[in-house]
Amino acid sequence: MLPIGIILLIIGIIVAIIGMVNKNGAQKRIDQLCGAGKQKIGELLPILEETKKSLSEIGDDGAIQENATVMGKPVCDNPLTSPIGGVPCLYYSYRVTLKRTERYMEEETDANGNKRQVSKTRQVEDTLDSGSSCVQSFQVDDGTGKITVEPQNGEFEGLIQSVNKSETNFRNNMNGMNLSLGRLNINLGGFFGDNMSMSSNMSSMSPNMSSMSPMSNMSRMTGNSGTPETIKYVEEIIGLDRNVTVVGSICDNMGEFRLRKSNKHNVLISTKSADEMLAESKSSLATGQKMFIGGAVGAGIGLLLAIIGGIIS
């Protein structure tokens, strides 16, 4: 009874923690969405302009801060170009992985107690490269007016897959040790040569890119690195062909009204509607609450069983 109680206690605590994290995250999102009402740009901006003029700090930038949700068509004079699919976009993220069969040695003991090293194989999936980037600014046009959005450090949801491919004959895309995927160039020397480190770089990327974080974590490979079998590359974007919902704070820090992050929340940009995001957040909140309660109850029962088992033993 004691071991069962301890196991149940540990599982209950883990589930309760996960539930608490999910619940808090969902509640934060709900607060953000509910605290920024849906607005028509053409109706809101004149009101804010009049409000600014009526304040004693006439002419002082930063007098206005208004949480708002706007929805409309994205307009961008200098969009990014996604690195693999080559699609004009406001934001992209990508990940390139390689699935391979790796040989390794494992010690086994036979029926007579004799130990020996046995060669085995296993499937391994490694991340060759990944990254994301967003434009410095863009506008949202809802038909009544336009407003500039500054998405730096923003949260992007409702991403659309522009590329999702798996290839077994990826060597056709190789030039020596370099694998070319669109505008990505990834060195695979760690798989085919003595060089056990991976490197990756972007070529001729847009100068308007606000962040770029390529990763290569293959330096841990030593010995027989295995046989590459399948390469998979996935790219997700927020393009210019879909309406977007932007949740943030309208302020006049730059001498003009812009939608940017508030004191509490980063800008939220999504291809989903505000109602869809709110419904999903409420569902996540309910799930998190159930997990927290269930985990707490399980932990309580486990603690009780552990105490009883300790007394009995």
TILUM-589349 format. One record per residue (C-alpha): residue number from 1; residue in three letters; chain; x, y negated, z negated. Coordinates in nm, 4 decimals, padded with zeros to 6 digits. Each point is the difference from the previous one (the first is absolute). Example, Ala and Ser with C-alpha at 12.3 -4.5 7.8 and 13.67 -1.06 7.14 Angstrom:
! residues 2
{n 1; res ALA; chain A; c1 01.2300; c2 00.4500; c3 -00.7800};
{n 2; res SER; chain A; c1 00.1370; c2 -00.3440; c3 00.0660};
//
This chain:
! residues 313
{n 1; res MET; chain A; c1 00.0000; c2 00.0000; c3 00.0000};
{n 2; res LEU; chain A; c1 00.2871; c2 -00.2385; c3 -00.0759};
{n 3; res PRO; chain A; c1 00.1574; c2 00.0193; c3 00.3506};
{n 4; res ILE; chain A; c1 -00.3407; c2 -00.0437; c3 00.1657};
{n 5; res GLY; chain A; c1 -00.0714; c2 -00.3005; c3 -00.2191};
{n 6; res ILE; chain A; c1 00.3321; c2 -00.1631; c3 00.0820};
{n 7; res ILE; chain A; c1 -00.0455; c2 00.0567; c3 00.3762};
{n 8; res LEU; chain A; c1 -00.3547; c2 -00.1383; c3 -00.0114};
{n 9; res LEU; chain A; c1 00.1200; c2 -00.2990; c3 -00.2014};
{n 10; res ILE; chain A; c1 00.2730; c2 -00.0835; c3 00.2525};
{n 11; res ILE; chain A; c1 -00.2308; c2 00.0411; c3 00.3004};
{n 12; res GLY; chain A; c1 -00.2687; c2 -00.2097; c3 -00.1688};
{n 13; res ILE; chain A; c1 00.2424; c2 -00.2826; c3 -00.0726};
{n 14; res ILE; chain A; c1 00.1298; c2 -00.0009; c3 00.3592};
{n 15; res VAL; chain A; c1 -00.3525; c2 -00.0045; c3 00.1468};
{n 16; res ALA; chain A; c1 -00.1051; c2 -00.2760; c3 -00.2397};
{n 17; res ILE; chain A; c1 00.3003; c2 -00.2141; c3 00.0963};
{n 18; res ILE; chain A; c1 -00.0675; c2 00.0461; c3 00.3725};
{n 19; res GLY; chain A; c1 -00.3646; c2 -00.0858; c3 -00.0568};
{n 20; res MET; chain A; c1 00.0934; c2 -00.3115; c3 -00.1975};
{n 21; res VAL; chain A; c1 00.2371; c2 -00.1211; c3 00.2730};
{n 22; res ASN; chain A; c1 -00.2601; c2 00.0575; c3 00.2731};
{n 23; res LYS; chain A; c1 -00.2718; c2 -00.1627; c3 -00.2081};
{n 24; res ASN; chain A; c1 00.2069; c2 -00.3102; c3 -00.0735};
{n 25; res GLY; chain A; c1 00.1041; c2 -00.0350; c3 00.3654};
{n 26; res ALA; chain A; c1 -00.3607; c2 00.0322; c3 00.1199};
{n 27; res GLN; chain A; c1 -00.1238; c2 -00.2502; c3 -00.2583};
{n 28; res LYS; chain A; c1 00.2672; c2 -00.2480; c3 00.1074};
{n 29; res ARG; chain A; c1 -00.1109; c2 00.0326; c3 00.3611};
{n 30; res ILE; chain A; c1 -00.3666; c2 -00.0421; c3 -00.0951};
{n 31; res ASP; chain A; c1 00.0829; c2 -00.3147; c3 -00.1977};
{n 32; res GLN; chain A; c1 00.1902; c2 -00.1374; c3 00.2988};
{n 33; res LEU; chain A; c1 -00.2820; c2 00.0699; c3 00.2460};
{n 34; res CYS; chain A; c1 -00.2762; c2 -00.1255; c3 -00.2279};
{n 35; res GLY; chain A; c1 00.1967; c2 -00.3118; c3 -00.0944};
{n 36; res ALA; chain A; c1 00.0391; c2 -00.1077; c3 00.3619};
{n 37; res GLY; chain A; c1 -00.3389; c2 -00.0516; c3 00.1612};
{n 38; res LYS; chain A; c1 -00.0528; c2 00.0402; c3 00.3743};
{n 39; res GLN; chain A; c1 00.0240; c2 -00.3399; c3 00.1690};
{n 40; res LYS; chain A; c1 -00.0523; c2 -00.1545; c3 00.3436};
{n 41; res ILE; chain A; c1 00.3199; c2 -00.1848; c3 00.0841};
{n 42; res GLY; chain A; c1 -00.1741; c2 -00.2816; c3 00.1859};
{n 43; res GLU; chain A; c1 -00.2284; c2 -00.0642; c3 -00.2976};
{n 44; res LEU; chain A; c1 00.2587; c2 00.0390; c3 -00.2777};
{n 45; res LEU; chain A; c1 00.2862; c2 -00.2146; c3 00.1271};
{n 46; res PRO; chain A; c1 -00.1984; c2 -00.3273; c3 00.0247};
{n 47; res ILE; chain A; c1 -00.1234; c2 00.0518; c3 -00.3566};
{n 48; res LEU; chain A; c1 00.3544; c2 00.0551; c3 -00.1254};
{n 49; res GLU; chain A; c1 00.1164; c2 -00.3068; c3 00.1896};
{n 50; res GLU; chain A; c1 -00.2661; c2 -00.2157; c3 -00.1656};
{n 51; res THR; chain A; c1 00.0845; c2 00.1514; c3 -00.3382};
{n 52; res LYS; chain A; c1 00.3655; c2 -00.0860; c3 00.0483};
{n 53; res LYS; chain A; c1 -00.0821; c2 -00.3600; c3 00.0884};
{n 54; res SER; chain A; c1 -00.2192; c2 -00.0362; c3 -00.3071};
{n 55; res LEU; chain A; c1 00.2713; c2 00.1096; c3 -00.2433};
{n 56; res SER; chain A; c1 00.2199; c2 -00.2484; c3 -00.1802};
{n 57; res GLU; chain A; c1 00.3097; c2 00.1634; c3 00.1544};
{n 58; res ILE; chain A; c1 -00.0916; c2 -00.1286; c3 00.3455};
{n 59; res GLY; chain A; c1 00.2717; c2 00.0886; c3 00.2421};
{n 60; res ASP; chain A; c1 00.1740; c2 00.2397; c3 -00.2401};
{n 61; res ASP; chain A; c1 00.0480; c2 00.3440; c3 00.1508};
{n 62; res GLY; chain A; c1 -00.1044; c2 00.2975; c3 -00.2108};
{n 63; res ALA; chain A; c1 -00.3160; c2 -00.1584; c3 -00.1445};
{n 64; res ILE; chain A; c1 -00.2266; c2 00.2627; c3 00.1565};
{n 65; res GLN; chain A; c1 -00.0066; c2 00.3731; c3 -00.0721};
{n 66; res GLU; chain A; c1 -00.3078; c2 00.1958; c3 00.1004};
{n 67; res ASN; chain A; c1 -00.0235; c2 00.3799; c3 00.0038};
{n 68; res ALA; chain A; c1 -00.1697; c2 00.1117; c3 00.3189};
{n 69; res THR; chain A; c1 -00.0647; c2 00.2912; c3 00.2329};
{n 70; res VAL; chain A; c1 -00.0004; c2 -00.0761; c3 00.3717};
{n 71; res MET; chain A; c1 -00.0683; c2 00.2346; c3 00.2892};
{n 72; res GLY; chain A; c1 00.0723; c2 -00.0524; c3 00.3662};
{n 73; res LYS; chain A; c1 00.2282; c2 00.0498; c3 00.2963};
{n 74; res PRO; chain A; c1 00.3757; c2 -00.0218; c3 -00.0661};
{n 75; res VAL; chain A; c1 00.1875; c2 -00.2516; c3 00.2141};
{n 76; res CYS; chain A; c1 00.3805; c2 00.0039; c3 00.0092};
{n 77; res ASP; chain A; c1 00.2325; c2 -00.1856; c3 00.2369};
{n 78; res ASN; chain A; c1 00.3036; c2 00.2090; c3 -00.1010};
{n 79; res PRO; chain A; c1 -00.1186; c2 00.3522; c3 -00.0846};
{n 80; res LEU; chain A; c1 00.2311; c2 00.2857; c3 -00.0847};
{n 81; res THR; chain A; c1 00.0498; c2 00.2886; c3 00.2407};
{n 82; res SER; chain A; c1 -00.0291; c2 00.3368; c3 -00.1712};
{n 83; res PRO; chain A; c1 00.3334; c2 00.1880; c3 00.0291};
{n 84; res ILE; chain A; c1 -00.1285; c2 00.3310; c3 00.1377};
{n 85; res GLY; chain A; c1 -00.3278; c2 -00.0725; c3 00.1765};
{n 86; res GLY; chain A; c1 00.0977; c2 -00.3468; c3 00.1211};
{n 87; res VAL; chain A; c1 -00.3381; c2 -00.1478; c3 -00.1008};
{n 88; res PRO; chain A; c1 -00.0433; c2 -00.3707; c3 -00.0885};
{n 89; res CYS; chain A; c1 -00.1048; c2 -00.0148; c3 -00.3642};
{n 90; res LEU; chain A; c1 -00.0158; c2 -00.1929; c3 -00.3266};
{n 91; res TYR; chain A; c1 00.1470; c2 00.2861; c3 -00.2027};
{n 92; res TYR; chain A; c1 00.1520; c2 00.3414; c3 00.0594};
{n 93; res SER; chain A; c1 00.1420; c2 00.2869; c3 -00.1987};
{n 94; res TYR; chain A; c1 00.1658; c2 00.3143; c3 00.1334};
{n 95; res ARG; chain A; c1 00.1602; c2 00.3239; c3 -00.1172};
{n 96; res VAL; chain A; c1 00.2142; c2 00.2481; c3 00.1897};
{n 97; res THR; chain A; c1 00.0488; c2 00.3470; c3 -00.1496};
{n 98; res LEU; chain A; c1 00.1863; c2 00.3100; c3 00.1116};
{n 99; res LYS; chain A; c1 -00.1148; c2 00.3510; c3 -00.0850};
{n 100; res ARG; chain A; c1 00.2721; c2 00.2644; c3 00.0091};
{n 101; res THR; chain A; c1 00.0828; c2 00.3516; c3 -00.1156};
{n 102; res GLU; chain A; c1 00.2764; c2 -00.0040; c3 -00.2602};
{n 103; res ARG; chain A; c1 00.2157; c2 00.2968; c3 -00.0995};
{n 104; res TYR; chain A; c1 00.1033; c2 00.0379; c3 -00.3634};
{n 105; res MET; chain A; c1 00.1422; c2 00.2637; c3 -00.2338};
{n 106; res GLU; chain A; c1 -00.1897; c2 00.1343; c3 -00.2985};
{n 107; res GLU; chain A; c1 00.1110; c2 00.2468; c3 -00.2660};
{n 108; res GLU; chain A; c1 -00.2207; c2 00.3095; c3 -00.0373};
{n 109; res THR; chain A; c1 00.0090; c2 00.2897; c3 -00.2430};
{n 110; res ASP; chain A; c1 -00.0939; c2 00.3486; c3 00.1195};
{n 111; res ALA; chain A; c1 -00.1683; c2 00.2782; c3 -00.1982};
{n 112; res ASN; chain A; c1 00.3382; c2 00.1157; c3 -00.1332};
{n 113; res GLY; chain A; c1 00.0903; c2 -00.3414; c3 -00.1336};
{n 114; res ASN; chain A; c1 00.2521; c2 -00.0729; c3 00.2747};
{n 115; res LYS; chain A; c1 00.0191; c2 -00.3614; c3 00.1135};
{n 116; res ARG; chain A; c1 00.0671; c2 -00.1108; c3 00.3519};
{n 117; res GLN; chain A; c1 -00.0243; c2 -00.3110; c3 00.2169};
{n 118; res VAL; chain A; c1 -00.2755; c2 00.0171; c3 00.2603};
{n 119; res SER; chain A; c1 -00.0377; c2 -00.2331; c3 00.2964};
{n 120; res LYS; chain A; c1 -00.3470; c2 -00.1518; c3 00.0331};
{n 121; res THR; chain A; c1 -00.1748; c2 -00.2712; c3 00.1992};
{n 122; res ARG; chain A; c1 -00.2483; c2 -00.2686; c3 -00.0943};
{n 123; res GLN; chain A; c1 -00.1868; c2 -00.2804; c3 00.1703};
{n 124; res VAL; chain A; c1 00.1272; c2 -00.3496; c3 -00.0815};
{n 125; res GLU; chain A; c1 -00.1446; c2 -00.3339; c3 00.1055};
{n 126; res ASP; chain A; c1 00.2231; c2 -00.3071; c3 -00.0199};
{n 127; res THR; chain A; c1 -00.0757; c2 -00.3672; c3 00.0556};
{n 128; res LEU; chain A; c1 00.2320; c2 -00.1328; c3 00.2679};
{n 129; res ASP; chain A; c1 -00.1254; c2 -00.3560; c3 00.0015};
{n 130; res SER; chain A; c1 -00.2892; c2 -00.2144; c3 -00.1208};
{n 131; res GLY; chain A; c1 -00.0827; c2 -00.3660; c3 -00.0213};
{n 132; res SER; chain A; c1 -00.2646; c2 -00.2708; c3 00.0099};
{n 133; res SER; chain A; c1 -00.0335; c2 -00.3655; c3 00.0924};
{n 134; res CYS; chain A; c1 -00.2572; c2 -00.2793; c3 00.0270};
{n 135; res VAL; chain A; c1 -00.0208; c2 -00.3312; c3 00.1811};
{n 136; res GLN; chain A; c1 00.0804; c2 -00.3196; c3 -00.1859};
{n 137; res SER; chain A; c1 -00.3426; c2 -00.1496; c3 00.0693};
{n 138; res PHE; chain A; c1 -00.3095; c2 00.0338; c3 00.2162};
{n 139; res GLN; chain A; c1 -00.3466; c2 -00.1497; c3 00.0256};
{n 140; res VAL; chain A; c1 -00.3464; c2 00.1421; c3 -00.0531};
{n 141; res ASP; chain A; c1 -00.2773; c2 -00.1290; c3 00.2243};
{n 142; res ASP; chain A; c1 -00.3530; c2 00.0859; c3 -00.1164};
{n 143; res GLY; chain A; c1 -00.1762; c2 -00.1968; c3 00.2708};
{n 144; res THR; chain A; c1 -00.0667; c2 -00.2999; c3 -00.2250};
{n 145; res GLY; chain A; c1 00.3617; c2 -00.0989; c3 -00.0509};
{n 146; res LYS; chain A; c1 00.3574; c2 00.1166; c3 -00.0489};
{n 147; res ILE; chain A; c1 00.2304; c2 00.0254; c3 -00.3000};
{n 148; res THR; chain A; c1 00.3678; c2 00.0909; c3 -00.0260};
{n 149; res VAL; chain A; c1 00.0892; c2 00.3089; c3 -00.2040};
{n 150; res GLU; chain A; c1 00.3387; c2 00.0552; c3 -00.1677};
{n 151; res PRO; chain A; c1 00.0202; c2 00.3767; c3 -00.0597};
{n 152; res GLN; chain A; c1 00.3450; c2 00.0283; c3 -00.1626};
{n 153; res ASN; chain A; c1 00.0040; c2 00.2754; c3 -00.2664};
{n 154; res GLY; chain A; c1 -00.3603; c2 00.0673; c3 00.0918};
{n 155; res GLU; chain A; c1 -00.1907; c2 00.3258; c3 -00.0241};
{n 156; res PHE; chain A; c1 -00.1043; c2 00.1570; c3 00.3305};
{n 157; res GLU; chain A; c1 -00.2882; c2 00.2470; c3 00.0223};
{n 158; res GLY; chain A; c1 -00.1986; c2 00.1698; c3 00.2711};
{n 159; res LEU; chain A; c1 00.3082; c2 00.0612; c3 00.2118};
{n 160; res ILE; chain A; c1 -00.0562; c2 00.1448; c3 00.3467};
{n 161; res GLN; chain A; c1 00.2259; c2 00.2787; c3 00.1281};
{n 162; res SER; chain A; c1 00.1651; c2 -00.1167; c3 00.3200};
{n 163; res VAL; chain A; c1 00.2304; c2 00.3051; c3 00.0199};
{n 164; res ASN; chain A; c1 -00.0291; c2 00.3472; c3 -00.1530};
{n 165; res LYS; chain A; c1 00.2134; c2 00.2583; c3 00.1795};
{n 166; res SER; chain A; c1 00.1890; c2 00.3187; c3 -00.0725};
{n 167; res GLU; chain A; c1 00.2601; c2 00.1259; c3 00.2497};
{n 168; res THR; chain A; c1 00.2096; c2 00.3119; c3 00.0168};
{n 169; res ASN; chain A; c1 00.1936; c2 -00.1049; c3 00.3107};
{n 170; res PHE; chain A; c1 00.1129; c2 -00.3332; c3 -00.1394};
{n 171; res ARG; chain A; c1 00.3494; c2 00.0579; c3 00.1391};
{n 172; res ASN; chain A; c1 -00.1382; c2 -00.1394; c3 00.3270};
{n 173; res ASN; chain A; c1 -00.0053; c2 -00.3375; c3 -00.1766};
{n 174; res MET; chain A; c1 00.3611; c2 00.0270; c3 -00.1158};
{n 175; res ASN; chain A; c1 00.3074; c2 -00.1714; c3 00.1333};
{n 176; res GLY; chain A; c1 00.2914; c2 00.1741; c3 -00.1636};
{n 177; res MET; chain A; c1 -00.0719; c2 -00.0058; c3 -00.3732};
{n 178; res ASN; chain A; c1 -00.2551; c2 -00.2820; c3 00.0295};
{n 179; res LEU; chain A; c1 -00.3734; c2 00.0614; c3 00.0059};
{n 180; res SER; chain A; c1 -00.2035; c2 -00.2730; c3 00.1705};
{n 181; res LEU; chain A; c1 -00.3630; c2 -00.0542; c3 -00.0967};
{n 182; res GLY; chain A; c1 -00.1338; c2 -00.3153; c3 00.1584};
{n 183; res ARG; chain A; c1 00.2187; c2 -00.2772; c3 -00.1392};
{n 184; res LEU; chain A; c1 00.1365; c2 00.2189; c3 -00.2805};
{n 185; res ASN; chain A; c1 00.3462; c2 00.1518; c3 00.0312};
{n 186; res ILE; chain A; c1 00.0824; c2 00.2708; c3 -00.2559};
{n 187; res ASN; chain A; c1 00.3374; c2 00.1738; c3 -00.0277};
{n 188; res LEU; chain A; c1 -00.0290; c2 00.3772; c3 -00.0574};
{n 189; res GLY; chain A; c1 00.3688; c2 00.0708; c3 -00.0454};
{n 190; res GLY; chain A; c1 -00.0672; c2 00.1430; c3 -00.3459};
{n 191; res PHE; chain A; c1 -00.1872; c2 00.2909; c3 00.1576};
{n 192; res PHE; chain A; c1 00.2255; c2 00.0880; c3 00.2903};
{n 193; res GLY; chain A; c1 00.3477; c2 -00.1119; c3 -00.1040};
{n 194; res ASP; chain A; c1 00.2313; c2 -00.0340; c3 -00.2966};
{n 195; res ASN; chain A; c1 -00.1464; c2 -00.3378; c3 -00.0905};
{n 196; res MET; chain A; c1 -00.2375; c2 00.0680; c3 -00.2882};
{n 197; res SER; chain A; c1 -00.1553; c2 -00.3434; c3 -00.0202};
{n 198; res MET; chain A; c1 -00.2885; c2 -00.1446; c3 00.1925};
{n 199; res SER; chain A; c1 -00.0190; c2 -00.3521; c3 00.1330};
{n 200; res SER; chain A; c1 -00.2739; c2 -00.1902; c3 00.1751};
{n 201; res ASN; chain A; c1 -00.0476; c2 -00.3427; c3 00.1438};
{n 202; res MET; chain A; c1 -00.2486; c2 -00.2086; c3 00.1897};
{n 203; res SER; chain A; c1 00.0957; c2 -00.1548; c3 00.3333};
{n 204; res SER; chain A; c1 -00.1287; c2 -00.3328; c3 00.1370};
{n 205; res MET; chain A; c1 -00.2660; c2 -00.0399; c3 -00.2713};
{n 206; res SER; chain A; c1 -00.2245; c2 -00.3078; c3 -00.0196};
{n 207; res PRO; chain A; c1 00.1619; c2 -00.2981; c3 -00.1764};
{n 208; res ASN; chain A; c1 -00.3331; c2 -00.0689; c3 -00.1719};
{n 209; res MET; chain A; c1 00.0256; c2 00.3151; c3 -00.2085};
{n 210; res SER; chain A; c1 -00.0293; c2 -00.0792; c3 -00.3707};
{n 211; res SER; chain A; c1 00.1397; c2 00.3293; c3 -00.1309};
{n 212; res MET; chain A; c1 00.1617; c2 00.3119; c3 00.1306};
{n 213; res SER; chain A; c1 00.0948; c2 00.2934; c3 -00.2187};
{n 214; res PRO; chain A; c1 00.1306; c2 00.2955; c3 00.2018};
{n 215; res MET; chain A; c1 00.1067; c2 00.2932; c3 -00.2119};
{n 216; res SER; chain A; c1 00.2168; c2 00.2998; c3 00.0574};
{n 217; res ASN; chain A; c1 00.0431; c2 00.2421; c3 -00.2855};
{n 218; res MET; chain A; c1 00.1762; c2 00.2939; c3 00.1629};
{n 219; res SER; chain A; c1 00.3392; c2 -00.0586; c3 -00.1626};
{n 220; res ARG; chain A; c1 -00.0726; c2 00.2775; c3 -00.2503};
{n 221; res MET; chain A; c1 00.0314; c2 00.2682; c3 00.2687};
{n 222; res THR; chain A; c1 00.3031; c2 00.2243; c3 -00.0262};
{n 223; res GLY; chain A; c1 00.1017; c2 00.3362; c3 00.1388};
{n 224; res ASN; chain A; c1 -00.2334; c2 00.1624; c3 00.2495};
{n 225; res SER; chain A; c1 -00.2616; c2 -00.2658; c3 00.0600};
{n 226; res GLY; chain A; c1 -00.2366; c2 00.2346; c3 00.1789};
{n 227; res THR; chain A; c1 -00.1575; c2 -00.0032; c3 00.3421};
{n 228; res PRO; chain A; c1 -00.2177; c2 -00.3011; c3 00.0898};
{n 229; res GLU; chain A; c1 -00.3374; c2 00.1180; c3 00.1257};
{n 230; res THR; chain A; c1 -00.2591; c2 -00.2764; c3 00.0110};
{n 231; res ILE; chain A; c1 00.0191; c2 -00.3747; c3 -00.0157};
{n 232; res LYS; chain A; c1 -00.3094; c2 -00.1939; c3 -00.1059};
{n 233; res TYR; chain A; c1 -00.0500; c2 -00.3725; c3 00.0273};
{n 234; res VAL; chain A; c1 -00.2970; c2 -00.1940; c3 -00.1278};
{n 235; res GLU; chain A; c1 -00.0618; c2 -00.3703; c3 00.0463};
{n 236; res GLU; chain A; c1 -00.2877; c2 -00.2006; c3 -00.1489};
{n 237; res ILE; chain A; c1 -00.0891; c2 -00.3590; c3 00.0793};
{n 238; res ILE; chain A; c1 -00.2440; c2 -00.2834; c3 -00.0426};
{n 239; res GLY; chain A; c1 -00.0326; c2 -00.1159; c3 00.3574};
{n 240; res LEU; chain A; c1 -00.1505; c2 -00.3044; c3 00.1640};
{n 241; res ASP; chain A; c1 -00.2932; c2 00.1875; c3 00.1545};
{n 242; res ARG; chain A; c1 -00.2025; c2 00.0461; c3 -00.3196};
{n 243; res ASN; chain A; c1 -00.1664; c2 -00.2413; c3 -00.2382};
{n 244; res VAL; chain A; c1 00.1669; c2 -00.0286; c3 -00.3389};
{n 245; res THR; chain A; c1 -00.1131; c2 -00.0821; c3 -00.3510};
{n 246; res VAL; chain A; c1 00.2336; c2 -00.2224; c3 -00.1991};
{n 247; res VAL; chain A; c1 -00.0360; c2 -00.0515; c3 -00.3757};
{n 248; res GLY; chain A; c1 00.2119; c2 -00.2672; c3 -00.1645};
{n 249; res SER; chain A; c1 00.0136; c2 -00.3554; c3 -00.1301};
{n 250; res ILE; chain A; c1 -00.0506; c2 -00.3038; c3 00.2216};
{n 251; res CYS; chain A; c1 00.2380; c2 -00.2771; c3 -00.1021};
{n 252; res ASP; chain A; c1 00.1485; c2 -00.3172; c3 00.1438};
{n 253; res ASN; chain A; c1 00.3605; c2 00.0329; c3 -00.1164};
{n 254; res MET; chain A; c1 00.1311; c2 -00.0479; c3 00.3538};
{n 255; res GLY; chain A; c1 -00.2073; c2 -00.3093; c3 00.0734};
{n 256; res GLU; chain A; c1 -00.2630; c2 00.2134; c3 00.1724};
{n 257; res PHE; chain A; c1 -00.2357; c2 00.2672; c3 -00.1219};
{n 258; res ARG; chain A; c1 00.1548; c2 00.3468; c3 00.0124};
{n 259; res LEU; chain A; c1 -00.1065; c2 00.3399; c3 -00.1282};
{n 260; res ARG; chain A; c1 00.2706; c2 00.1551; c3 -00.2135};
{n 261; res LYS; chain A; c1 00.0523; c2 00.1974; c3 -00.3200};
{n 262; res SER; chain A; c1 -00.1610; c2 -00.1191; c3 -00.3210};
{n 263; res ASN; chain A; c1 00.1524; c2 -00.0134; c3 -00.3460};
{n 264; res LYS; chain A; c1 -00.1333; c2 00.3490; c3 -00.0754};
{n 265; res HIS; chain A; c1 -00.0174; c2 00.1833; c3 00.3320};
{n 266; res ASN; chain A; c1 00.1920; c2 00.0328; c3 00.3243};
{n 267; res VAL; chain A; c1 -00.1809; c2 -00.0631; c3 00.3259};
{n 268; res LEU; chain A; c1 -00.2083; c2 00.2984; c3 00.1078};
{n 269; res ILE; chain A; c1 -00.0283; c2 00.0619; c3 00.3753};
{n 270; res SER; chain A; c1 -00.2114; c2 00.2833; c3 00.1369};
{n 271; res THR; chain A; c1 -00.1851; c2 00.1158; c3 00.3086};
{n 272; res LYS; chain A; c1 -00.2773; c2 00.1116; c3 -00.2375};
{n 273; res SER; chain A; c1 -00.2828; c2 -00.2286; c3 -00.1019};
{n 274; res ALA; chain A; c1 -00.0177; c2 -00.1452; c3 -00.3507};
{n 275; res ASP; chain A; c1 -00.3026; c2 00.2194; c3 -00.0749};
{n 276; res GLU; chain A; c1 00.1862; c2 00.3148; c3 00.1100};
{n 277; res MET; chain A; c1 00.2992; c2 -00.0856; c3 -00.2192};
{n 278; res LEU; chain A; c1 -00.2254; c2 -00.0742; c3 -00.2971};
{n 279; res ALA; chain A; c1 -00.1879; c2 00.3303; c3 00.0414};
{n 280; res GLU; chain A; c1 00.3281; c2 00.1944; c3 00.0193};
{n 281; res SER; chain A; c1 00.1363; c2 -00.1793; c3 -00.3069};
{n 282; res LYS; chain A; c1 -00.3146; c2 00.0793; c3 -00.2012};
{n 283; res SER; chain A; c1 00.0271; c2 00.3651; c3 00.1027};
{n 284; res SER; chain A; c1 00.3674; c2 00.0058; c3 -00.1078};
{n 285; res LEU; chain A; c1 -00.0965; c2 -00.1628; c3 -00.3297};
{n 286; res ALA; chain A; c1 -00.2613; c2 00.2666; c3 -00.0691};
{n 287; res THR; chain A; c1 00.2460; c2 00.2785; c3 00.0884};
{n 288; res GLY; chain A; c1 00.2697; c2 -00.1528; c3 -00.2204};
{n 289; res GLN; chain A; c1 -00.2415; c2 -00.0274; c3 -00.2921};
{n 290; res LYS; chain A; c1 -00.1022; c2 00.3643; c3 00.0366};
{n 291; res MET; chain A; c1 00.3641; c2 00.1100; c3 00.0143};
{n 292; res PHE; chain A; c1 00.0861; c2 -00.2055; c3 -00.3080};
{n 293; res ILE; chain A; c1 -00.2917; c2 00.1354; c3 -00.2021};
{n 294; res GLY; chain A; c1 00.0591; c2 00.3583; c3 00.1152};
{n 295; res GLY; chain A; c1 00.3711; c2 -00.0236; c3 -00.0725};
{n 296; res ALA; chain A; c1 -00.0612; c2 -00.1491; c3 -00.3446};
{n 297; res VAL; chain A; c1 -00.2495; c2 00.2753; c3 -00.0856};
{n 298; res GLY; chain A; c1 00.2382; c2 00.2678; c3 00.1285};
{n 299; res ALA; chain A; c1 00.2874; c2 -00.1480; c3 -00.2005};
{n 300; res GLY; chain A; c1 -00.2187; c2 -00.0063; c3 -00.3125};
{n 301; res ILE; chain A; c1 -00.0971; c2 00.3649; c3 00.0432};
{n 302; res GLY; chain A; c1 00.3612; c2 00.0932; c3 00.0661};
{n 303; res LEU; chain A; c1 00.1150; c2 -00.1808; c3 -00.3133};
{n 304; res LEU; chain A; c1 -00.2662; c2 00.1791; c3 -00.2050};
{n 305; res LEU; chain A; c1 00.1002; c2 00.3389; c3 00.1405};
{n 306; res ALA; chain A; c1 00.3675; c2 -00.0764; c3 -00.0647};
{n 307; res ILE; chain A; c1 -00.0724; c2 -00.0903; c3 -00.3620};
{n 308; res ILE; chain A; c1 -00.2097; c2 00.3145; c3 -00.0532};
{n 309; res GLY; chain A; c1 00.2624; c2 00.2150; c3 00.1721};
{n 310; res GLY; chain A; c1 00.2713; c2 -00.1503; c3 -00.2187};
{n 311; res ILE; chain A; c1 -00.1986; c2 00.0755; c3 -00.3157};
{n 312; res ILE; chain A; c1 -00.0727; c2 00.3560; c3 00.1059};
{n 313; res SER; chain A; c1 00.3596; c2 00.0718; c3 00.0958};
//
